[in-house]
């Protein structure tokens, strides 16, 4: 784990003891901090017994504490802990801010931070892959991989590659990335923000925390990213998906959205001093991410692709764009009542198969545009799509929805898709 003198003799409260909360308690306790911890689950509280005082920060006094650490899932716009901490003059922060405070005590290193609405995970994993391919010690963290504080520090010269959601940036005050990357900004998470301008401002804070001598990589291809690019001083690198001319050698980086991801990752790698020949070789060997345009199997000439991580229409659109003949499985818990971002690619859709709570709504939206089967559940949709698909076509799970109506998370949904494909005769 990451242990730091920056936390010694300080006093923190940790609210929520899932993976990152548990790692935070352990790192703070090992660093000599006084920790108060709470979770509504009795077994979670038992896991930190002996390392923390068990008390609910909504009840116990917060005055004099150095911080209240919450998970990114805690909605600061509605959760009462935000007001309670403000009244006690205590900052509400996350584990990324603790990592930022610990950096001075770690071996000399660099940090790359990646944000944006879509493509963060792929770009983060791709940069990590390029850095490792260059023989440089590297660690994934933030919104991907293991909790940052639960991993051992990198040796001197290492690179921490952090995927940063807007929620994590909201909980961070002092993360000065050596390279910051912004991919795109489209409507998402608006239940947590006062409109799109507020959401975009959250993303822009990544650059506000950055020293001017450090590098800002921005894919200025929408109104919000262009506006942010215009406000960023210092060393700014503007990239575009049009910078990438040929994706044929990169099987896991197909589609126009991945052109943007590649352009940003290449710029970030160059900013780290990695040579172009190393970058080019790494692009060819990048294995891709589970649940993101993941090639699951090919059966009877039909390719089955798991894009369960596409939890909104904007995220689903690139997968539809990548394949010219698609049997599209979509639905779940809708984040909006439209499929506008996907509409330019309806010509690629041979048929649609709807599932979940949003199934009837999507069937109505698509009804006069493409053939639709209302399947309700995933395994039925897989079977129907597999039966209808011809050799050379693609059966694509790209739900354009959250998963929580029928599955624990998008990973469980993707695993269920893989199992249904494997069960096909």
MIDOPA-577427 format. One line per field, with one value per atom (N, C-alpha, C): residue number from 1; x, z, y. Coordinates in steps of 0.05 Angstrom, whole numbers. Last residue first. Layout:
<pts>
num: (NUM;...);
px: (X;...);
pz: (Z;...);
py: (Y;...);
</pts>
This chain:
<pts>
num: (425;425;425;424;424;424;423;423;423;422;422;422;421;421;421;420;420;420;419;419;419;418;418;418;417;417;417;416;416;416;415;415;415;414;414;414;413;413;413;412;412;412;411;411;411;410;410;410;409;409;409;408;408;408;407;407;407;406;406;406;405;405;405;404;404;404;403;403;403;402;402;402;401;401;401;400;400;400;399;399;399;398;398;398;397;397;397;396;396;396;395;395;395;394;394;394;393;393;393;392;392;392;391;391;391;390;390;390;389;389;389;388;388;388;387;387;387;386;386;386;385;385;385;384;384;384;383;383;383;382;382;382;381;381;381;380;380;380;379;379;379;378;378;378;377;377;377;376;376;376;375;375;375;374;374;374;373;373;373;372;372;372;371;371;371;370;370;370;369;369;369;368;368;368;367;367;367;366;366;366;365;365;365;364;364;364;363;363;363;362;362;362;361;361;361;360;360;360;359;359;359;358;358;358;357;357;357;356;356;356;355;355;355;354;354;354;353;353;353;352;352;352;351;351;351;350;350;350;349;349;349;348;348;348;347;347;347;346;346;346;345;345;345;344;344;344;343;343;343;342;342;342;341;341;341;340;340;340;339;339;339;338;338;338;337;337;337;336;336;336;335;335;335;334;334;334;333;333;333;332;332;332;331;331;331;330;330;330;329;329;329;328;328;328;327;327;327;326;326;326;325;325;325;324;324;324;323;323;323;322;322;322;321;321;321;320;320;320;319;319;319;318;318;318;317;317;317;316;316;316;315;315;315;314;314;314;313;313;313;312;312;312;311;311;311;310;310;310;309;309;309;308;308;308;307;307;307;306;306;306;305;305;305;304;304;304;303;303;303;302;302;302;301;301;301;300;300;300;299;299;299;298;298;298;297;297;297;296;296;296;295;295;295;294;294;294;293;293;293;292;292;292;291;291;291;290;290;290;289;289;289;288;288;288;287;287;287;286;286;286;285;285;285;284;284;284;283;283;283;282;282;282;281;281;281;280;280;280;279;279;279;278;278;278;277;277;277;276;276;276;275;275;275;274;274;274;273;273;273;272;272;272;271;271;271;270;270;270;269;269;269;268;268;268;267;267;267;266;266;266;265;265;265;264;264;264;263;263;263;262;262;262;261;261;261;260;260;260;259;259;259;258;258;258;257;257;257;256;256;256;255;255;255;254;254;254;253;253;253;252;252;252;251;251;251;250;250;250;249;249;249;248;248;248;247;247;247;246;246;246;245;245;245;244;244;244;243;243;243;242;242;242;241;241;241;240;240;240;239;239;239;238;238;238;237;237;237;236;236;236;235;235;235;234;234;234;233;233;233;232;232;232;231;231;231;230;230;230;229;229;229;228;228;228;227;227;227;226;226;226;225;225;225;224;224;224;223;223;223;222;222;222;221;221;221;220;220;220;219;219;219;218;218;218;217;217;217;216;216;216;215;215;215;214;214;214;213;213;213;212;212;212;211;211;211;210;210;210;209;209;209;208;208;208;207;207;207;206;206;206;205;205;205;204;204;204;203;203;203;202;202;202;201;201;201;200;200;200;199;199;199;198;198;198;197;197;197;196;196;196;195;195;195;194;194;194;193;193;193;192;192;192;191;191;191;190;190;190;189;189;189;188;188;188;187;187;187;186;186;186;185;185;185;184;184;184;183;183;183;182;182;182;181;181;181;180;180;180;179;179;179;178;178;178;177;177;177;176;176;176;175;175;175;174;174;174;173;173;173;172;172;172;171;171;171;170;170;170;169;169;169;168;168;168;167;167;167;166;166;166;165;165;165;164;164;164;163;163;163;162;162;162;161;161;161;160;160;160;159;159;159;158;158;158;157;157;157;156;156;156;155;155;155;154;154;154;153;153;153;152;152;152;151;151;151;150;150;150;149;149;149;148;148;148;147;147;147;146;146;146;145;145;145;144;144;144;143;143;143;142;142;142;141;141;141;140;140;140;139;139;139;138;138;138;137;137;137;136;136;136;135;135;135;134;134;134;133;133;133;132;132;132;131;131;131;130;130;130;129;129;129;128;128;128;127;127;127;126;126;126;125;125;125;124;124;124;123;123;123;122;122;122;121;121;121;120;120;120;119;119;119;118;118;118;117;117;117;116;116;116;115;115;115;114;114;114;113;113;113;112;112;112;111;111;111;110;110;110;109;109;109;108;108;108;107;107;107;106;106;106;105;105;105;104;104;104;103;103;103;102;102;102;101;101;101;100;100;100;99;99;99;98;98;98;97;97;97;96;96;96;95;95;95;94;94;94;93;93;93;92;92;92;91;91;91;90;90;90;89;89;89;88;88;88;87;87;87;86;86;86;85;85;85;84;84;84;83;83;83;82;82;82;81;81;81;80;80;80;79;79;79;78;78;78;77;77;77;76;76;76;75;75;75;74;74;74;73;73;73;72;72;72;71;71;71;70;70;70;69;69;69;68;68;68;67;67;67;66;66;66;65;65;65;64;64;64;63;63;63;62;62;62;61;61;61;60;60;60;59;59;59;58;58;58;57;57;57;56;56;56;55;55;55;54;54;54;53;53;53;52;52;52;51;51;51;50;50;50;49;49;49;48;48;48;47;47;47;46;46;46;45;45;45;44;44;44;43;43;43;42;42;42;41;41;41;40;40;40;39;39;39;38;38;38;37;37;37;36;36;36;35;35;35;34;34;34;33;33;33;32;32;32;31;31;31;30;30;30;29;29;29;28;28;28;27;27;27;26;26;26;25;25;25;24;24;24;23;23;23;22;22;22;21;21;21;20;20;20;19;19;19;18;18;18;17;17;17;16;16;16;15;15;15;14;14;14;13;13;13;12;12;12;11;11;11;10;10;10;9;9;9;8;8;8;7;7;7;6;6;6;5;5;5;4;4;4;3;3;3;2;2;2;1;1;1);
px: (-512;-505;-493;-492;-504;-494;-463;-483;-497;-431;-418;-438;-471;-458;-445;-482;-503;-492;-432;-443;-464;-430;-409;-419;-473;-473;-453;-455;-479;-481;-412;-407;-431;-441;-423;-416;-468;-483;-466;-424;-442;-459;-406;-389;-405;-446;-443;-424;-479;-464;-459;-521;-507;-491;-580;-553;-540;-629;-627;-601;-623;-650;-649;-571;-580;-608;-542;-548;-566;-553;-542;-554;-549;-564;-547;-531;-538;-553;-512;-539;-549;-491;-482;-507;-476;-488;-475;-482;-469;-486;-464;-484;-470;-449;-440;-465;-436;-449;-440;-411;-400;-414;-470;-441;-431;-528;-515;-485;-574;-549;-538;-616;-622;-597;-595;-610;-614;-572;-555;-569;-618;-598;-581;-642;-656;-637;-602;-611;-625;-598;-574;-583;-649;-640;-616;-649;-668;-660;-610;-605;-624;-634;-610;-606;-704;-681;-658;-737;-740;-715;-746;-738;-740;-776;-775;-771;-744;-755;-753;-749;-745;-759;-720;-736;-729;-716;-704;-722;-755;-729;-714;-800;-804;-777;-779;-799;-802;-746;-734;-754;-780;-762;-752;-803;-820;-803;-759;-774;-791;-747;-729;-742;-792;-787;-768;-786;-809;-805;-732;-738;-762;-718;-720;-729;-715;-736;-740;-694;-695;-717;-680;-682;-686;-689;-689;-693;-655;-667;-666;-656;-651;-666;-623;-646;-637;-583;-600;-626;-554;-569;-588;-531;-514;-530;-567;-564;-547;-559;-582;-580;-522;-512;-534;-545;-530;-521;-568;-585;-568;-539;-537;-550;-553;-525;-521;-608;-600;-571;-644;-621;-608;-677;-671;-647;-685;-707;-703;-631;-646;-668;-614;-605;-618;-650;-643;-634;-629;-639;-631;-639;-630;-644;-615;-635;-623;-598;-596;-618;-565;-579;-575;-565;-560;-577;-530;-554;-550;-500;-502;-530;-454;-478;-482;-408;-428;-454;-381;-389;-411;-372;-349;-355;-419;-404;-382;-433;-450;-435;-393;-393;-410;-406;-381;-380;-457;-455;-429;-452;-459;-455;-441;-421;-427;-489;-464;-442;-526;-527;-501;-492;-509;-508;-458;-481;-498;-419;-433;-459;-401;-393;-406;-414;-432;-425;-401;-396;-413;-380;-390;-381;-397;-381;-395;-389;-404;-386;-393;-377;-395;-407;-419;-401;-388;-383;-394;-402;-415;-412;-378;-392;-408;-330;-340;-353;-330;-328;-337;-319;-323;-319;-285;-292;-294;-308;-293;-303;-325;-321;-303;-313;-312;-305;-309;-335;-335;-240;-264;-289;-200;-212;-236;-140;-168;-177;-86;-106;-135;-38;-57;-80;-3;-5;-25;-4;-10;-15;13;-14;-23;67;48;19;90;90;69;84;72;69;115;86;72;166;155;125;170;172;161;168;146;147;189;194;171;168;169;171;161;187;190;112;128;156;91;97;114;82;103;111;37;62;86;0;8;35;-5;5;15;-26;0;12;-75;-55;-28;-102;-96;-74;-105;-92;-84;-134;-106;-92;-184;-169;-140;-198;-194;-177;-202;-183;-177;-244;-217;-196;-286;-281;-253;-285;-277;-271;-258;-279;-269;-212;-227;-248;-172;-175;-190;-156;-172;-178;-125;-151;-169;-91;-97;-124;-83;-63;-69;-121;-123;-105;-126;-129;-128;-101;-103;-104;-101;-109;-115;-111;-106;-118;-129;-100;-92;-183;-174;-143;-188;-191;-181;-139;-165;-165;-108;-109;-137;-65;-92;-90;-30;-28;-57;1;-24;-19;32;39;14;-3;20;23;-75;-49;-27;-140;-116;-91;-183;-177;-151;-189;-184;-176;-202;-176;-169;-255;-234;-206;-278;-278;-257;-270;-257;-256;-301;-272;-257;-352;-341;-311;-359;-360;-347;-310;-338;-337;-257;-275;-304;-200;-219;-238;-171;-184;-206;-114;-143;-152;-65;-73;-103;-19;-48;-54;38;26;-4;70;61;43;78;99;92;34;35;57;4;25;28;-66;-41;-21;-116;-97;-69;-141;-137;-117;-147;-126;-121;-188;-163;-140;-230;-214;-189;-259;-239;-221;-298;-276;-252;-330;-318;-294;-348;-330;-316;-383;-358;-338;-424;-410;-383;-440;-429;-413;-459;-437;-424;-502;-478;-454;-533;-532;-504;-511;-530;-527;-504;-494;-516;-523;-504;-495;-555;-568;-550;-521;-532;-549;-489;-488;-501;-481;-479;-479;-470;-488;-486;-398;-425;-444;-334;-355;-382;-270;-295;-314;-215;-224;-248;-159;-188;-197;-104;-117;-147;-43;-72;-85;18;3;-26;29;50;38;-22;-13;9;-33;-19;-7;-84;-70;-59;-113;-84;-70;-166;-159;-131;-221;-193;-186;-274;-263;-233;-282;-296;-284;-254;-242;-255;-291;-265;-251;-333;-338;-311;-311;-317;-321;-259;-286;-290;-198;-211;-238;-147;-173;-188;-78;-103;-127;-18;-37;-65;46;19;-1;108;87;60;176;151;130;222;219;193;230;237;234;174;202;207;108;126;155;78;88;107;26;53;63;-43;-21;5;-83;-79;-56;-89;-75;-69;-119;-92;-76;-154;-152;-123;-143;-145;-144;-179;-159;-164;-204;-198;-177;-207;-232;-228;-145;-169;-193;-95;-110;-133;-38;-65;-79;31;9;-17;96;71;50;164;145;120;180;177;157;183;201;200;147;172;191;104;118;145;86;98;114;66;87;101;26;48;72;-9;4;28;-25;-11;4;-52;-28;-12;-94;-76;-50;-121;-108;-88;-139;-122;-107;-170;-147;-128;-210;-194;-168;-232;-220;-201;-251;-231;-217;-292;-265;-244;-332;-329;-300;-321;-346;-343;-259;-276;-301;-189;-218;-232;-129;-146;-175;-64;-92;-110;-2;-19;-48;54;26;13;120;102;73;169;151;136;211;204;190;177;200;192;136;140;166;125;140;146;94;121;138;45;64;93;4;26;49;-32;-18;6;-51;-38;-21;-75;-52;-36;-117;-98;-72;-144;-132;-112;-161;-142;-129;-198;-171;-151;-229;-229;-200;-262;-242;-245;-285;-294;-277;-255;-258;-268;-289;-273;-276;-323;-298;-278;-371;-348;-322;-401;-407;-385;-380;-376;-381;-399;-371;-365;-455;-444;-414;-458;-466;-454;-440;-427;-433;-474;-447;-433;-523;-520;-492;-523;-517;-511;-529;-553;-546;-481;-503;-527;-449;-444;-466;-464;-472;-469;-415;-431;-438;-380;-409;-426;-328;-340;-370;-329;-325;-337;-296;-319;-313;-266;-260;-285;-257;-276;-272;-200;-214;-235;-180;-165;-179;-222;-212;-198;-244;-215;-205;-308;-291;-262;-343;-323;-303;-374;-363;-342;-421;-398;-388;-460;-468;-445;-438;-463;-472;-397;-391;-415;-404;-417;-410;-349;-369;-379;-298;-323;-343;-231;-254;-279;-189;-204;-224;-166;-151;-164;-201;-173;-156;-241;-239;-209;-252;-232;-229;-289;-264;-243;-335;-318;-291;-357;-346;-327;-374;-354;-341;-413;-389;-367;-453;-439;-413;-460;-459;-441;-454;-480;-479;-392;-407;-433;-338;-366;-375;-283;-294;-322;-230;-257;-271;-162;-183;-209;-101;-124;-148;-42;-65;-85;1;1;-21;-1;15;15;-36;-8;10;-83;-76;-46;-83;-81;-72;-87;-64;-61;-136;-112;-87;-172;-169;-143;-165;-159;-155;-184;-156;-147;-238;-222;-192;-252;-254;-237;-245;-228;-229;-284;-255;-238;-325;-321;-291;-341;-318;-319;-359;-361;-337;-321;-349;-352;-273;-277;-306;-240;-264;-267;-176;-194;-219;-122;-147;-167;-50;-74;-99;-5;-17;-40;13;20;7;7;-17;-12;57;38;13;85;87;68;49;62;63;41;43;59;6;20;18;17;0;18);
pz: (-592;-605;-633;-540;-566;-579;-495;-494;-520;-507;-504;-504;-504;-530;-529;-450;-469;-496;-429;-423;-442;-450;-458;-452;-423;-452;-462;-371;-378;-409;-373;-368;-375;-382;-402;-398;-332;-357;-380;-298;-295;-320;-315;-318;-316;-302;-330;-334;-244;-257;-286;-231;-210;-221;-273;-266;-245;-283;-285;-276;-273;-271;-271;-279;-252;-251;-323;-321;-297;-368;-344;-341;-440;-415;-392;-488;-486;-460;-498;-488;-488;-541;-535;-525;-566;-542;-537;-631;-614;-590;-680;-658;-637;-747;-719;-701;-808;-792;-763;-832;-838;-822;-838;-837;-846;-807;-829;-825;-752;-764;-786;-728;-751;-766;-685;-706;-731;-656;-667;-689;-639;-656;-670;-606;-629;-649;-566;-583;-608;-544;-557;-576;-523;-545;-559;-484;-506;-529;-450;-464;-487;-432;-449;-464;-438;-424;-443;-477;-448;-433;-532;-520;-490;-585;-556;-542;-644;-628;-599;-702;-673;-662;-760;-748;-719;-758;-761;-750;-759;-771;-776;-730;-759;-773;-678;-693;-722;-643;-666;-686;-603;-616;-643;-587;-599;-614;-566;-588;-602;-523;-546;-570;-490;-500;-525;-480;-494;-506;-453;-478;-493;-405;-428;-453;-373;-368;-391;-418;-394;-393;-489;-464;-442;-560;-536;-511;-617;-598;-570;-686;-658;-640;-749;-731;-703;-777;-791;-775;-776;-759;-776;-805;-800;-786;-804;-829;-827;-755;-757;-784;-746;-753;-755;-729;-754;-764;-678;-702;-728;-631;-647;-675;-609;-617;-634;-597;-618;-627;-568;-580;-601;-506;-534;-542;-452;-467;-497;-409;-424;-440;-384;-373;-387;-370;-388;-373;-358;-343;-357;-418;-390;-375;-486;-465;-438;-543;-527;-506;-594;-569;-551;-663;-639;-616;-713;-698;-670;-766;-738;-730;-809;-810;-782;-802;-822;-822;-743;-757;-777;-719;-725;-743;-705;-727;-737;-660;-684;-709;-627;-635;-659;-621;-635;-643;-593;-621;-635;-539;-556;-586;-517;-514;-532;-527;-539;-538;-496;-526;-539;-443;-452;-483;-431;-414;-421;-453;-466;-451;-431;-418;-430;-465;-443;-428;-515;-509;-486;-544;-518;-513;-603;-591;-566;-647;-623;-608;-716;-694;-672;-754;-741;-717;-773;-788;-777;-733;-759;-776;-687;-690;-717;-649;-676;-680;-588;-603;-632;-567;-550;-564;-569;-587;-571;-539;-535;-554;-532;-559;-558;-470;-487;-515;-438;-439;-455;-426;-424;-425;-474;-447;-447;-512;-508;-480;-520;-520;-519;-563;-542;-543;-604;-584;-562;-634;-648;-628;-599;-610;-623;-592;-570;-580;-640;-633;-611;-634;-656;-651;-588;-588;-610;-607;-585;-584;-647;-654;-632;-618;-636;-644;-549;-578;-594;-495;-507;-537;-465;-477;-490;-448;-429;-440;-495;-473;-451;-521;-531;-509;-491;-491;-500;-505;-477;-476;-560;-551;-522;-558;-571;-562;-533;-520;-532;-571;-544;-531;-614;-618;-591;-591;-600;-602;-583;-560;-567;-636;-616;-592;-655;-668;-649;-626;-619;-633;-653;-626;-617;-703;-701;-673;-701;-699;-695;-662;-686;-680;-630;-631;-656;-634;-610;-609;-680;-679;-655;-716;-687;-683;-769;-755;-725;-786;-795;-780;-780;-756;-762;-805;-812;-786;-787;-815;-820;-739;-742;-769;-736;-737;-743;-729;-757;-759;-675;-686;-715;-650;-662;-673;-602;-619;-630;-576;-587;-606;-520;-544;-553;-483;-492;-518;-432;-454;-462;-415;-412;-436;-407;-414;-413;-428;-416;-426;-455;-429;-417;-501;-504;-477;-480;-493;-496;-465;-445;-456;-517;-498;-476;-537;-550;-532;-502;-501;-516;-516;-489;-488;-570;-561;-534;-592;-586;-574;-600;-622;-615;-579;-581;-605;-536;-562;-566;-504;-507;-535;-457;-482;-484;-424;-427;-455;-385;-412;-410;-343;-349;-374;-332;-346;-353;-301;-329;-345;-262;-265;-294;-251;-265;-267;-235;-215;-225;-283;-263;-241;-305;-316;-298;-275;-277;-287;-282;-258;-259;-326;-330;-306;-304;-320;-322;-281;-264;-279;-325;-306;-288;-346;-361;-343;-307;-312;-326;-315;-289;-292;-367;-361;-335;-363;-377;-371;-296;-325;-336;-242;-250;-279;-229;-236;-244;-221;-202;-206;-264;-238;-216;-306;-301;-276;-327;-298;-291;-391;-374;-345;-455;-432;-417;-466;-476;-452;-481;-461;-474;-488;-498;-476;-465;-490;-502;-436;-438;-465;-394;-420;-417;-368;-365;-392;-342;-367;-360;-289;-308;-337;-248;-266;-284;-187;-208;-227;-145;-162;-186;-105;-109;-127;-97;-95;-104;-109;-111;-112;-118;-91;-90;-171;-152;-123;-194;-195;-175;-184;-171;-172;-217;-189;-174;-268;-257;-227;-264;-270;-259;-288;-269;-278;-289;-301;-280;-286;-271;-288;-280;-301;-289;-258;-249;-270;-273;-283;-272;-245;-252;-261;-225;-254;-264;-170;-183;-213;-164;-161;-175;-138;-160;-153;-78;-94;-116;-81;-72;-90;-71;-87;-77;-45;-38;-53;-66;-41;-33;-113;-115;-89;-122;-109;-108;-188;-159;-147;-248;-234;-204;-251;-265;-248;-231;-238;-251;-200;-204;-209;-240;-216;-222;-260;-266;-239;-265;-248;-258;-288;-291;-273;-307;-287;-288;-376;-353;-333;-424;-403;-378;-462;-463;-441;-445;-469;-472;-405;-398;-421;-438;-419;-411;-467;-481;-462;-425;-441;-456;-407;-388;-404;-453;-444;-425;-451;-474;-467;-404;-407;-430;-418;-394;-397;-463;-465;-442;-440;-462;-464;-401;-393;-415;-431;-410;-404;-468;-477;-456;-450;-462;-470;-421;-417;-426;-387;-410;-405;-367;-362;-389;-339;-363;-354;-319;-311;-336;-302;-325;-315;-264;-264;-290;-247;-262;-260;-193;-212;-228;-138;-160;-182;-84;-103;-127;-41;-57;-74;-16;0;-16;-52;-45;-29;-54;-76;-68;-17;-11;-31;-41;-18;-10;-81;-89;-65;-49;-65;-73;-30;-11;-26;-79;-65;-44;-87;-106;-94;-48;-45;-65;-35;-42;-40;12;-8;-14;43;34;10;96;67;63;146;140;111;174;160;155;191;209;198;147;172;192;112;107;132;135;134;129;126;153;154;71;87;115;58;46;63;83;93;82;56;78;89;-15;10;33;-61;-45;-18;-84;-87;-70;-77;-60;-62;-75;-90;-72;-75;-57;-71;-110;-113;-94;-95;-116;-119;-22;-48;-69;22;13;-14;79;53;46;108;107;79;143;119;123;191;167;142;245;227;203;274;278;260;277;282;287;275;253;258;320;315;293;294;310;302;252;280;297;204;204;233;213;211;209;259;235;234;279;285;259;301;286;296;291;309;293;260;260;282;266;250;251;297;305;289;241;271;278;189;197;227;184;169;177;210;223;210;171;195;209;136;127;151;166;159;149;170;194;187;127;129;153;127;137;141;154;132;143;176;178;152;219;194;199;235;242;217;249;229;243;253;269;250;219;222;242;206;233;236;161;160;187;172;170;169;168;194;194;113;133;160;90;84;105;111;116;112;91;120;126;36;48;78;28;23;35;41;57;53;-1;27;46;-46;-43;-14;-35;-41;-35;19;-4;-10;62;65;44;80;59;58;101;98;74;146;121;120;175;175;147;206;182;189;228;237;214;234;225;231;245;267;258;177;205;224;124;139;169;103;99;117;104;128;126;76;73;100;37;64;62;-5;-4;24;0;0;0);
py: (-463;-489;-483;-420;-424;-450;-410;-431;-437;-367;-393;-416;-328;-334;-361;-328;-334;-341;-312;-338;-347;-260;-279;-308;-237;-239;-260;-241;-256;-258;-205;-233;-251;-158;-168;-197;-155;-156;-167;-150;-174;-177;-100;-123;-149;-64;-70;-94;-95;-74;-82;-130;-115;-91;-126;-136;-118;-101;-130;-142;-47;-59;-89;-31;-37;-48;-15;-43;-50;41;29;1;40;42;32;23;51;57;-30;-26;3;-70;-42;-28;-128;-118;-90;-149;-129;-123;-192;-189;-172;-178;-176;-175;-216;-196;-198;-259;-233;-210;-298;-297;-270;-266;-280;-279;-271;-260;-278;-298;-280;-272;-326;-340;-324;-285;-306;-321;-258;-245;-265;-296;-286;-273;-304;-326;-317;-253;-265;-288;-247;-229;-241;-286;-288;-271;-265;-291;-295;-216;-217;-243;-201;-210;-216;-171;-170;-177;-168;-194;-194;-144;-138;-164;-130;-152;-144;-89;-91;-116;-60;-82;-86;12;-14;-35;54;58;32;51;58;61;36;20;26;62;49;38;80;99;88;31;52;72;6;-7;13;40;38;26;29;56;56;-27;-17;12;-26;-41;-30;-5;14;1;-51;-31;-12;-104;-88;-68;-101;-115;-95;-110;-94;-111;-113;-132;-118;-95;-88;-107;-106;-110;-103;-81;-99;-105;-20;-39;-55;19;-4;-27;60;46;21;83;64;49;122;95;74;169;169;142;152;153;154;155;130;133;203;199;175;195;214;209;166;152;169;183;186;169;193;182;184;170;191;177;126;152;175;66;88;112;4;27;53;-31;-32;-9;-35;-32;-36;-77;-52;-52;-108;-113;-89;-110;-93;-100;-133;-141;-131;-98;-103;-113;-80;-97;-110;-49;-41;-57;-23;-47;-41;27;10;-14;51;62;44;22;20;30;40;12;8;95;87;58;94;102;93;85;62;69;134;114;90;161;171;151;131;130;140;95;117;117;53;57;82;9;31;36;-38;-13;12;-78;-73;-47;-99;-71;-61;-155;-146;-117;-187;-165;-156;-240;-231;-211;-252;-242;-232;-309;-286;-278;-358;-334;-308;-393;-396;-370;-348;-373;-373;-319;-320;-347;-280;-305;-300;-228;-251;-277;-171;-193;-219;-114;-138;-161;-61;-72;-96;-72;-48;-57;-117;-103;-77;-111;-127;-108;-74;-77;-96;-90;-81;-86;-103;-124;-115;-76;-70;-90;-84;-106;-100;-38;-64;-86;0;2;-25;-14;-18;-17;2;-26;-32;58;44;14;69;74;58;57;42;45;96;67;49;144;137;107;142;144;133;182;155;158;228;223;195;243;228;221;263;282;269;215;232;252;198;182;199;237;234;219;227;253;252;175;180;207;185;168;173;217;228;212;182;208;220;139;135;162;164;152;149;177;198;188;125;143;167;105;96;113;128;137;129;101;129;139;34;53;82;-7;-1;21;-31;-2;6;-83;-75;-45;-87;-101;-92;-47;-47;-60;-38;-55;-59;-2;-30;-48;52;36;6;110;81;65;163;157;127;209;180;172;260;256;227;259;260;258;263;236;236;308;303;274;353;329;326;402;396;373;414;398;392;465;454;439;490;472;456;550;532;514;552;563;542;541;529;543;562;573;563;532;561;574;483;486;515;494;489;493;499;522;518;448;471;495;418;414;437;440;443;439;428;455;459;379;387;415;370;363;367;371;394;389;336;329;349;357;361;354;354;343;344;394;389;379;386;384;378;437;410;410;489;475;447;505;513;499;453;473;480;441;434;457;452;443;439;464;486;478;414;432;456;394;378;396;428;431;415;411;432;436;377;366;386;417;396;384;444;458;439;407;413;427;411;385;390;464;455;429;461;479;471;424;417;435;426;429;423;420;440;446;349;375;394;299;308;337;287;287;298;282;309;310;241;247;274;271;247;257;298;296;269;303;300;295;317;323;322;284;295;301;281;268;282;308;311;300;295;289;293;318;316;313;302;303;299;312;319;320;340;319;329;354;368;347;355;336;351;382;389;369;366;394;401;324;328;358;313;306;310;324;340;336;281;308;326;241;240;267;258;254;254;255;281;280;205;214;242;188;206;214;142;149;165;150;152;159;122;129;127;138;131;141;115;132;121;118;105;125;140;140;128;96;121;119;49;58;84;60;54;62;33;55;45;-17;-9;14;0;-11;-1;26;-2;-15;76;74;45;63;74;71;2;28;38;-27;-29;-1;-7;-23;-23;59;34;19;109;96;70;102;120;104;67;74;93;29;39;46;42;33;45;24;38;26;29;19;36;23;42;30;-2;-11;7;10;25;17;-19;-29;-14;15;-11;-22;56;62;36;28;41;45;14;-7;4;65;46;25;81;96;78;42;44;59;54;28;28;106;101;75;95;112;109;62;53;69;97;72;61;142;145;118;141;133;134;197;171;166;245;230;201;256;258;241;245;249;253;223;222;226;239;238;241;215;222;219;232;224;233;207;225;214;210;196;217;195;213;198;159;162;179;202;178;181;249;229;203;277;288;268;248;246;256;253;234;236;286;296;279;252;277;288;213;205;230;244;234;225;252;275;266;200;212;237;190;177;188;254;226;215;301;293;263;356;330;322;394;388;359;428;404;397;463;473;451;447;441;451;459;473;470;421;449;466;373;378;408;381;377;383;384;407;405;331;355;380;296;298;323;293;313;315;293;278;298;324;317;304;336;355;349;292;315;336;227;251;276;179;195;221;154;149;165;164;181;176;160;148;166;207;193;180;231;218;202;292;270;257;319;312;290;333;342;335;357;336;348;398;392;370;371;394;385;329;331;353;283;310;309;234;242;270;232;235;246;225;241;246;190;219;237;139;151;181;99;119;132;64;60;80;79;82;80;30;55;55;-18;2;29;-47;-46;-27;-61;-61;-63;-65;-44;-42;-105;-108;-87;-87;-107;-110;-55;-43;-62;-95;-75;-62;-121;-135;-117;-81;-90;-104;-26;-55;-63;28;18;-12;50;38;27;90;81;70;111;98;89;152;145;134;150;146;138;183;174;173;158;176;165;126;139;159;96;121;136;57;49;73;88;76;69;100;121;110;48;66;88;30;15;33;68;64;51;59;85;83;8;13;40;18;-1;4;53;61;44;21;44;54;-22;-27;-2;4;-14;-15;37;19;-3;101;81;63;153;145;126;168;154;143;223;206;193;236;234;217;271;260;260;260;275;259;231;247;265;228;221;242;239;233;229;245;267;263;199;216;240;144;170;185;86;97;123;48;73;84;-24;0;25);
</pts>
